[in-house]
Amino acid sequence: MLSRKYEVWEEFFADVDLMCSNAFTYNEDDSEVYKDARQIKVGTSVYSADVGLMTEHTGLPSKGD
């Protein structure tokens, strides 16, 4: 994972979503891991909803480019 580079933002957000889904599945609702995953999910949803704006600022292409 250390050498992997994302080609498009959607790949990054898909990995974050998978990580959070795994945390929800394999951890108790009151665990720190579950709570952290919930915060990450909420935080990244704000950005993933507006990937177009992020691509303008970073130069990383979107899936449609």
Buried (B, 14 or more C-beta within 10 A) or exposed (E): EEEEEEEBBBBBBEEBBEBBEEBBEEBEEEEEEBEEBBEBBEEBEEBBEEBEEBBEEEEBEEEEE
